[in-house]
Amino acid sequence: MSGTTKLEAFALQTIKTTSQQLAEDPNNPWVRALNLAAVDRDWYLLKLLVGLKRYPVEPEVFLFHEDYLGVPEEEIFPEIVRHYTATCTGSMTNLTPDYTEVVLTGGIGTGKTTLALYIVAYQLYLLSCFINPQKSLGQDSMSEIVMIFQSLQGKKAKDVPYARFRTLVSKSPYFTSVFKYRTDIESELRFPHRITVKPVSGDAEGTIGENVIGGFIDEVNFMDVTQASKRSNSGGEYDQAKEIYNSISRRRESRFMENGVTPGLLCLGSSKNYPGEFTDRKIEEAKTNPKIYIFDERVWDIMPWKFIGTKFKMFIGDYIRQPRILTDKEYEELPIEDRGLVMLIPTEFKNKFEIDPLNALREIAGVATRATHPFIPRTDLVAEVFGKAKNIFTREEVDFVETELGLDVNNFINLKEPRFAHIDLGVTSDSAGLVIGHVKGFKKMVRDGEITEHLPDIHIDGALRIRPPKGGEINFEKIRTIIYKLRDLGMNIKWVTLDSFQSVDTVQLLRRKGIMVGLIPRTNVTLPYDFTKTCIYDGRVAIPTHEVLQTELVSLEKIAIKNIIDHPPRGSKDVSDALSGVIYGLTMRAEVWARWGVTIDRTLVSQIQTAEDKVRAEA
């Protein structure tokens, strides 16, 4: 006899034996649930119901009643209760929740961690209601059922969320008298029936071999994203949050999924950081996956009574425009399509947004920004230099397999002027950047109303991003071929520099063609980007339209402790590295200054000497 047939027989027997009870007590939830499950032929729910030793109370009862968690109602915000109830409520007994994942993000101070702790506590309570939870959930009777706390570092998960959870449990009459844990073990919470709650290390290996049914992964937006990482099986990008999530998600489904239902809830929490981060991707996924619950709130949504009610209009900006506070008149003049970028924020926060709009947007308003500490904060000035030149390349990016490159000779100008090219070579999974430019004259710059400098006015002839083809590597020979072809067409390419990676062969081959070739090491040298920033702010560079390059420039961050310029996680700087190499190279060439009859500024000579000393010290 098949399992379904046995269940059908049991269902019929259940209806018969409980019909009298139902007639006697029609409000008995356990009896009603059994009958409804049997009538609806919901075999999975029926199996869970018959495995209960006590009928679970509703989420709010568990949260507030003195016999369970006993949280005082005045200590928890109504909005947190609403989200808690929405996530924990499911089919009749809440044993089959409406959701399998809860994404907790938004601004700071909104109770993300508190909400996660209450959700995990209720899921632990549901497990305690079974006679034999392993049997009901299809596990070996000797196996553990684990709920985990995991964060950027295992130690922090133990110190903060897990410690708070342990305190919550220790104050609960239910978990100290009905479903007791072992008080002699500090490192984890061990309950009857081999049910364990524990903090684990902050990597994908932290849950190997564990029967993880749910828990809380914190700080997912602040976990490592490393390009060309040895920790990646393919040698490409290693995304710590993605690897941890995938590892746990696979374990939950392989061990507990039945009839398309995955019991338990996995909470994924983090405040906002960068666009396209882990929670952003989960929010996008939730649009087509109804099993993902999104908590994305600001402090004024959770505690509206704390604010007087008046609000100011904040334009949150984009990769071209800076965030700024708007007057009513500015708002009225804003194009309709841009009004979606305006956020109403309580007046109490106005001073913080005036002092540091980027951090305030991220931490208070829960808006991810492109750079935590932007190296070039004037995104408006970055936007102004783009589109002032025409690209000699017919595409902004190629892979030389699915997309080929063409050259537009109509956009060639000043062919006699010596060109400087920089190639930023990529590894297997990285893109490469190629930028070519020349000096079209010198501009007189007035500093502080007194000091006059003559500095190069730079024209970028072409900017190109070279992506690796699917499953393949970048063909460096093709990049060299571009240089040769441009020379054949009359462009005076005199200097080429490269970064230090995989450059030896290319250096040798280009030199054989009579091109002066050198290296611009990136380690601990920020001067190329310093020159680039000044050049942009002065308006002394004209760059062709290039979306990736513009995005890279406004996303750059200066990591002061390492003295480097870097991109945000999941970002890039291949083309911007190439651009900074060209601007730096043209500015440093004494031949360029001599060609235009300009004496090199002494301050500039000092900067160049300092940079060269740093390079020698690193060698």
C-alpha positions in Angstrom: 0.0 0.0 0.0 1.5 3.4 -1.0 2.1 6.2 1.5 -0.6 8.3 0.0 -3.1 5.4 0.3 -2.2 5.1 4.0 -2.7 8.8 4.5 -6.0 8.6 2.7 -7.1 5.8 4.9 -5.9 7.7 7.9 -7.7 10.9 6.8 -11.0 9.0 6.5 -10.5 7.5 9.9 -9.6 10.9 11.3 -12.8 12.5 9.9 -14.8 9.7 11.4 -13.2 9.7 14.9 -13.0 13.5 15.2 -16.5 14.3 13.8 -18.0 13.8 17.2 -15.4 16.0 18.8 -15.9 18.6 16.2 -19.7 18.5 16.9 -19.0 18.8 20.6 -16.4 21.6 20.2 -16.5 23.2 16.8 -13.9 25.8 17.8 -11.2 23.3 18.7 -8.5 24.4 16.3 -6.6 21.1 16.3 -9.8 19.1 15.3 -10.8 21.7 12.7 -7.3 21.6 11.2 -7.2 17.8 11.0 -10.6 17.7 9.2 -9.8 20.5 6.8 -6.4 18.9 5.9 -8.1 15.6 5.3 -10.9 17.1 3.2 -8.5 19.1 1.2 -6.2 16.0 0.8 -3.3 18.1 2.0 -1.2 15.0 2.9 1.9 16.9 3.9 0.0 19.1 6.4 -1.9 16.1 7.6 1.4 14.3 8.4 2.6 17.4 10.3 -0.6 17.7 12.3 -0.7 14.0 13.4 2.9 14.4 14.6 2.0 17.2 17.1 2.0 16.7 20.8 0.5 20.2 21.4 -1.3 22.5 19.1 0.8 25.6 18.4 -0.5 29.0 19.6 -0.7 31.9 17.2 2.5 34.1 16.7 1.2 37.0 18.7 0.1 34.8 21.6 3.6 33.3 21.6 5.2 36.7 21.5 3.2 38.4 24.3 1.7 35.8 26.6 3.5 35.4 29.9 3.8 31.6 29.4 5.9 32.0 26.2 8.2 34.9 25.4 6.3 37.3 27.5 7.5 40.4 25.7 5.8 43.5 27.2 3.6 45.1 24.5 4.9 48.6 25.3 8.5 47.4 24.4 7.8 46.4 20.8 6.7 48.7 18.0 3.3 47.9 16.4 4.9 47.8 12.9 7.4 45.2 14.1 4.5 43.1 15.4 2.7 43.4 12.1 5.8 42.2 10.1 6.4 39.4 12.6 2.8 38.2 12.4 2.8 38.4 8.6 6.0 36.3 8.2 5.1 33.7 10.8 1.5 33.1 9.9 0.8 30.2 7.5 -1.6 27.3 6.8 -3.8 26.8 9.8 -1.2 25.7 12.4 1.5 27.9 10.8 3.5 24.7 10.3 3.7 25.5 6.6 4.5 29.2 6.5 3.5 31.4 3.6 7.1 32.4 3.2 10.5 30.6 3.3 12.8 33.6 3.4 12.6 37.0 5.1 14.8 39.8 3.7 15.4 42.5 6.4 16.9 45.8 5.1 16.4 49.6 5.0 17.6 52.2 7.4 19.3 51.8 10.7 17.3 51.7 13.9 14.3 50.0 12.4 14.4 46.8 14.5 15.7 44.4 11.8 17.6 42.2 14.2 14.9 42.3 16.8 12.3 41.1 14.2 14.7 38.3 13.1 15.1 37.1 16.7 11.3 36.9 17.3 10.9 35.0 14.0 13.6 32.5 14.8 12.1 32.0 18.3 8.7 31.2 16.9 10.2 28.7 14.4 12.0 27.1 17.3 8.7 26.9 19.2 7.0 25.2 16.3 9.6 22.5 16.3 9.0 21.9 20.0 5.4 21.1 19.4 6.2 17.8 17.6 6.3 14.4 19.3 9.3 13.5 17.0 10.3 16.5 14.8 12.8 14.4 12.8 10.1 11.9 11.9 7.6 14.6 11.0 10.1 16.4 8.8 11.5 13.3 7.1 14.8 13.1 8.9 16.8 10.3 10.4 15.8 10.0 14.1 19.5 10.5 15.2 20.1 13.7 13.1 20.2 17.2 14.5 17.9 19.9 13.3 19.9 23.2 13.4 19.0 26.9 13.4 22.0 29.1 12.8 23.2 32.6 13.4 25.8 33.7 10.9 27.4 37.0 10.0 30.4 38.6 8.4 32.5 37.0 11.1 31.5 34.0 13.2 32.6 35.8 16.3 30.3 38.7 15.7 27.3 36.4 15.2 28.1 34.9 18.6 28.6 38.3 20.3 25.6 40.1 19.0 22.5 38.3 17.4 23.2 34.9 19.1 23.9 36.6 22.5 20.6 38.5 22.2 18.7 35.4 21.2 20.2 33.4 24.1 19.1 36.2 26.5 15.6 36.2 24.9 15.3 32.4 25.4 16.7 32.5 29.0 13.9 34.9 30.0 11.1 32.8 28.5 9.1 30.6 30.8 8.4 28.3 27.9 12.1 27.6 27.1 13.1 27.4 30.8 10.4 25.0 32.0 8.5 23.4 29.1 11.1 23.0 26.3 14.3 23.4 28.2 17.8 23.9 26.9 21.1 22.8 28.5 22.3 25.8 30.7 25.7 24.2 31.1 26.7 24.9 27.5 27.4 28.5 26.5 28.6 28.0 22.9 25.1 26.8 21.6 21.6 26.2 22.7 20.8 22.4 22.9 17.2 21.5 23.2 15.4 18.1 23.5 15.0 16.0 20.3 18.5 17.1 19.1 17.3 20.6 18.2 20.2 23.1 18.3 20.6 26.8 17.9 24.2 27.9 17.3 26.4 30.6 15.9 28.5 29.5 12.9 31.6 30.8 11.1 31.1 33.5 8.4 31.8 31.4 5.4 30.0 28.8 3.2 31.8 26.0 5.0 30.4 27.0 8.4 27.3 24.8 7.9 28.8 21.8 6.2 27.1 18.6 7.4 24.4 20.5 9.3 20.7 20.0 8.9 19.9 23.7 8.7 16.2 24.4 8.8 16.5 28.2 9.2 18.0 31.0 11.2 19.5 34.4 10.7 22.3 35.5 8.4 23.3 39.1 9.3 25.4 41.8 7.5 24.9 40.2 4.0 25.6 43.5 2.2 28.9 43.9 4.0 30.4 40.5 3.1 33.4 40.1 0.8 33.1 40.3 -2.9 36.5 39.5 -4.5 37.4 39.5 -8.1 39.7 36.8 -9.4 39.5 34.9 -6.1 41.1 31.6 -5.4 38.1 30.9 -3.2 36.0 30.8 -6.4 35.8 27.4 -8.1 36.2 29.1 -11.5 38.9 31.5 -10.3 36.4 34.3 -10.9 34.3 36.4 -8.5 33.9 35.2 -5.0 30.7 36.6 -3.4 30.7 35.6 0.3 27.0 36.4 0.9 25.9 34.5 -2.2 28.1 31.5 -1.4 26.8 31.3 2.2 23.2 31.7 1.1 23.4 29.1 -1.7 25.0 26.6 0.7 22.3 27.0 3.3 19.5 27.2 0.7 20.6 23.9 -0.9 20.8 22.2 2.5 17.3 23.4 3.5 15.8 22.2 0.3 17.7 18.8 0.0 16.9 17.9 3.6 13.5 19.3 4.4 11.6 20.1 1.1 8.6 17.9 0.6 5.6 18.4 -1.7 7.2 21.7 -2.8 7.1 23.0 0.8 10.3 24.0 2.8 9.5 24.4 6.5 11.2 27.0 8.7 12.2 30.5 7.8 15.7 31.9 6.8 16.2 35.6 7.7 18.7 37.6 5.7 19.5 41.0 7.2 21.6 44.0 6.4 21.4 47.8 6.2 22.0 49.3 2.8 25.4 49.7 1.3 25.9 49.7 -2.5 23.5 49.4 -5.4 23.1 45.9 -6.7 24.0 44.4 -3.4 22.7 41.1 -2.0 19.5 42.4 -0.5 18.8 44.4 -3.7 19.0 41.2 -5.7 16.7 39.4 -3.3 14.2 42.3 -3.5 14.2 41.9 -7.3 13.8 38.2 -7.0 10.8 38.7 -4.6 8.9 40.3 -7.5 8.4 36.9 -9.0 8.9 34.7 -6.0 6.0 35.0 -3.5 7.8 32.9 -0.9 10.2 35.9 -0.1 9.0 38.4 2.4 10.6 41.9 2.2 11.1 44.2 5.2 12.5 47.5 3.9 11.7 50.3 6.3 12.9 53.6 7.7 12.8 54.7 11.3 9.9 57.1 10.6 7.9 54.2 9.2 8.4 52.2 12.4 8.1 55.0 14.9 6.0 57.7 13.2 4.9 59.2 16.5 8.5 60.4 17.3 8.4 63.0 14.5 6.5 66.3 14.3 5.1 65.6 10.9 6.8 68.1 8.7 9.2 66.7 6.0 11.7 68.0 3.5 12.3 66.9 0.0 15.5 65.0 -0.7 16.7 64.3 -4.3 18.6 61.0 -3.8 20.6 61.5 -7.0 21.9 58.9 -9.5 25.2 58.1 -11.0 25.3 61.5 -12.8 23.7 63.8 -10.3 24.5 64.5 -6.7 21.9 64.1 -3.9 20.6 67.4 -2.6 17.8 68.9 -0.6 15.2 70.5 -2.8 13.2 73.7 -2.2 9.5 73.6 -3.1 10.4 75.6 -6.3 13.1 73.2 -7.3 10.7 70.3 -6.8 8.1 71.9 -9.0 10.7 72.5 -11.7 11.9 68.9 -11.6 10.9 66.7 -14.6 8.0 64.3 -13.8 10.2 61.3 -14.6 12.7 62.4 -11.9 10.2 62.8 -9.1 10.6 59.1 -8.3 14.1 60.0 -7.1 12.7 62.3 -4.4 12.2 61.1 -0.9 10.2 62.9 1.9 12.2 62.8 5.1 11.3 64.1 8.5 12.6 67.6 9.3 14.4 66.2 12.4 17.0 64.7 10.1 17.6 67.7 7.9 20.8 68.8 9.6 22.4 65.3 9.1 21.5 65.4 5.4 23.0 68.9 5.0 26.3 67.8 6.6 26.8 64.4 5.0 24.1 63.6 2.5 25.7 60.3 1.3 26.0 58.7 4.7 22.6 60.0 5.8 21.0 58.5 2.7 22.6 55.2 3.4 22.1 54.9 7.1 19.0 56.9 7.8 17.0 56.8 4.5 18.1 53.2 3.7 19.2 54.2 0.1 22.3 52.4 -1.3 24.8 54.8 -2.8 27.5 54.1 -5.3 30.4 54.9 -3.0 30.8 55.0 0.7 33.6 57.6 0.6 33.5 58.8 -3.1 36.9 59.8 -4.5 35.2 62.1 -7.0 32.0 63.4 -5.2 31.2 66.0 -7.9 29.3 63.6 -10.1 27.9 66.6 -12.0 31.4 67.7 -13.1 32.1 64.1 -14.2 29.0 64.2 -16.3 30.0 67.5 -17.9 33.2 66.1 -19.5 31.5 63.2 -21.2 30.1 63.5 -24.7 32.6 66.3 -25.5 34.7 64.0 -27.7 33.7 61.5 -30.3 34.8 57.9 -29.9 37.1 56.4 -32.5 35.7 53.0 -31.6 32.3 52.0 -33.0 31.4 50.2 -29.7 31.9 51.0 -26.0 32.7 47.3 -25.3 33.6 44.1 -27.1 34.6 40.5 -26.4 36.1 39.8 -29.9 33.9 36.7 -30.2 30.2 37.7 -30.2 31.0 41.3 -30.8 33.7 42.7 -33.0 35.2 46.2 -33.1 35.2 48.8 -35.8 37.1 52.1 -36.1 35.4 55.3 -37.1 38.0 57.4 -39.1 35.6 60.3 -39.3 36.3 60.8 -35.5 40.1 61.1 -36.0 41.4 64.6 -35.2 44.8 66.2 -34.8 46.5 63.2 -36.3 50.0 64.7 -36.0 49.7 65.0 -32.2 51.5 62.2 -30.3 49.1 59.8 -28.7 49.3 58.1 -25.3 47.5 54.8 -24.8 47.0 52.8 -21.6 46.0 49.2 -21.5 44.6 47.8 -18.2 44.8 44.0 -18.8 42.2 41.7 -17.2 42.4 38.2 -15.9 40.2 35.3 -17.0 37.0 36.6 -15.5 37.9 40.4 -15.5 37.4 42.9 -18.2 40.3 45.0 -19.7 40.3 48.6 -20.5 41.9 50.6 -23.4 42.0 54.4 -23.5 43.8 56.5 -26.1 44.3 60.3 -25.9 46.3 63.3 -26.8 47.0 66.9 -25.6 45.2 69.5 -27.8 46.7 72.5 -26.0 47.3 74.0 -22.6 44.9 75.8 -20.3 45.7 78.6 -17.9 44.2 77.7 -14.5 43.8 80.3 -11.7 44.1 78.8 -8.2 42.8 80.7 -5.1 42.6 83.9 -7.2 46.4 84.2 -7.4 48.4 81.2 -8.6 48.3 80.6 -12.3 49.1 77.2 -13.7 49.4 76.0 -17.3 48.2 72.5 -17.5 47.4 70.1 -20.4 44.0 70.2 -22.1 43.4 66.5 -22.9 41.3 65.0 -25.6 40.3 61.3 -25.2 40.2 59.8 -28.7 38.7 56.4 -27.7 37.6 54.4 -24.6 37.0 50.7 -24.8 36.0 48.0 -22.4 37.0 44.4 -23.4 35.0 41.7 -21.8 36.1 38.1 -21.7 33.9 35.9 -23.9 31.6 33.4 -22.2 33.7 30.6 -20.9 36.9 32.0 -22.3 39.7 34.5 -21.8 40.5 37.9 -23.3 42.5 37.7 -26.5 45.4 40.1 -25.7 46.6 39.8 -29.3 43.4 41.5 -30.5 44.1 44.5 -28.2 47.6 44.9 -29.7 46.1 44.6 -33.2 44.0 47.7 -32.4 47.1 49.7 -31.7 48.8 48.5 -34.9 45.7 49.3 -37.0 45.4 52.8 -35.6 49.0 53.5 -36.5 48.4 52.2 -40.0 45.5 54.6 -40.3 47.8 57.5 -39.5 47.3 58.0 -35.8 50.6 59.0 -34.1 50.6 56.5 -31.2 53.9 57.2 -29.5 53.6 55.9 -25.9 51.8 52.9 -24.4 51.7 52.0 -20.8 50.2 48.9 -19.1 49.5 47.8 -15.5 51.9 45.2 -14.2 49.7 42.1 -14.7 50.4 39.8 -17.6 52.3 42.7 -19.3 55.6 41.1 -20.2 54.7 39.7 -23.6 52.7 42.7 -24.7 55.5 45.1 -23.7 58.1 43.1 -25.8 55.8 42.9 -28.8 54.9 46.6 -28.8 58.5 47.6 -28.4 59.4 45.6 -31.5 56.9 47.8 -33.4 58.8 50.9 -32.3 56.4 52.0 -29.7 57.7 53.4 -26.3 56.2 51.1 -23.7 56.3 51.3 -19.9 54.4 50.1 -16.8 52.3 52.1 -14.3 52.1 49.9 -11.2 48.9 50.5 -9.2 50.2 49.4 -5.8 50.0 52.3 -3.3 50.2 55.0 -6.0 47.1 57.3 -6.2 48.7 60.0 -8.3 47.2 58.9 -11.7 43.8 59.3 -10.2 44.7 62.5 -8.4 45.6 64.0 -11.8 42.4 62.6 -13.3 40.2 64.1 -10.6 41.9 67.5 -11.0 41.6 67.3 -14.8 37.9 66.6 -14.5 37.2 69.4 -12.0 39.2 71.8 -14.2 37.2 70.8 -17.3 40.5 70.0 -19.0 39.5 66.7 -20.5 37.0 65.8 -23.2 35.8 62.2 -23.1 33.5 60.3 -25.5 30.2 59.0 -24.2 30.9 55.8 -22.3 28.4 54.5 -19.7 30.7 52.0 -18.0 33.6 54.5 -17.7 31.3 57.2 -16.3 29.8 54.8 -13.7 33.3 53.6 -12.7 34.5 57.2 -12.1 31.6 58.1 -9.8 31.8 54.8 -7.9 35.5 55.1 -7.1 36.5 55.1 -3.4 39.7 56.1 -1.7 40.7 53.5 0.9 42.8 55.8 3.1 44.3 53.0 5.3 45.7 51.3 2.2 46.4 54.5 0.2 44.6 53.0 -2.9 41.7 53.9 -5.1 39.3 51.0 -5.4 35.9 50.1 -6.8 32.9 49.0 -4.7 31.9 45.3 -4.4 30.6 44.0 -7.7 32.0 47.1 -9.4 34.9 47.6 -11.7 37.5 50.2 -12.7 39.1 48.7 -15.7 38.3 51.5 -18.1 38.8 54.2 -15.4 42.3 52.8 -14.7 43.1 53.1 -18.4 41.8 56.7 -18.4 43.8 57.7 -15.4 46.9 56.0 -17.0 46.5 58.2 -20.1 45.9 61.5 -18.2 48.8 60.7 -15.9 51.1 59.7 -18.8 50.4 62.8 -20.9 50.8 65.0 -17.9 54.2 63.5 -17.0 55.7 63.5 -20.5 58.3 66.3 -20.7 58.0 66.1 -24.6 54.4 67.2 -24.4 55.2 70.3 -22.4 58.1 71.1 -24.7 55.9 70.7 -27.8 53.6 73.4 -26.5 56.4 75.6 -25.2 55.2 75.4 -21.6 57.5 75.1 -18.5 56.6 72.2 -16.2 55.1 73.6 -13.0 57.4 73.0 -10.0 54.5 71.7 -7.8 53.8 69.1 -10.5 57.5 68.1 -10.7 57.4 67.5 -6.9 54.3 65.4 -7.2 55.8 63.3 -10.0 59.0 62.8 -8.0 57.1 61.7 -4.9 55.1 59.2 -7.0 58.3 57.8 -8.6 59.9 57.4 -5.2 56.9 55.4 -4.0 57.1 53.1 -7.1 60.8 52.5 -6.4 60.1 51.8 -2.7 57.5 49.2 -3.7 59.8 47.6 -6.2 
